[in-house]
């Protein structure tokens, strides 16, 4: 990675390097956020299923 950075710096493409690093970081953050959102959605779905099961259990006793 050091050779790549040195080559880019010698050519004067520091703005391109900064843009690439920003885009990579933003993309990584987006992937992480989507994974967390999917996990939260699964946990919420499990919670709703458990509440529905409790409601069915309590409604049977009435």
C-alpha positions in Angstrom: 0.0 0.0 0.0 2.9 2.3 0.7 4.1 2.0 -3.0 0.6 2.8 -4.2 0.4 5.9 -2.0 3.9 7.1 -3.0 3.0 6.6 -6.7 -0.2 8.6 -6.4 1.6 11.3 -4.4 4.3 11.6 -7.0 1.7 12.0 -9.8 -0.1 14.7 -7.9 -3.3 12.7 -7.6 -3.8 13.3 -3.9 -7.4 14.5 -4.4 -8.2 11.2 -6.2 -6.6 9.2 -3.3 -8.7 11.2 -0.8 -11.9 10.7 -2.8 -11.2 7.0 -3.0 -10.6 6.7 0.7 -13.7 8.7 1.5 -15.8 6.5 -0.9 -14.4 3.3 0.5 -15.1 4.4 4.1 -18.6 5.5 3.2 -19.3 2.2 1.4 -18.0 0.3 4.3 -20.2 2.2 6.7 -23.2 1.6 4.5 -22.6 -2.1 4.4 -22.2 -2.2 8.2 -25.4 -0.1 8.6 -27.4 -2.4 6.4 -26.2 -5.5 8.3 -27.2 -3.9 11.6 -30.6 -2.9 10.2 -31.2 -6.4 9.0 -30.2 -7.9 12.3 -32.5 -5.4 14.2 -35.3 -6.3 11.8 -34.9 -10.0 12.6 -34.9 -9.3 16.3 -38.0 -7.2 16.0 -39.7 -9.9 14.0 -38.9 -12.5 16.6 -40.3 -10.2 19.3 -43.5 -9.7 17.4 -43.9 -13.5 16.9 -43.4 -14.1 20.6 -46.1 -11.4 21.4 -48.5 -13.1 19.0 -47.8 -16.5 20.6 -48.6 -15.0 24.0 -51.8 -13.4 22.7 -52.9 -16.8 21.3 -52.1 -18.5 24.6 -54.1 -15.9 26.6 -57.0 -15.9 24.2 -57.4 -19.7 24.5 -57.9 -19.5 28.2 -60.8 -17.1 27.9 
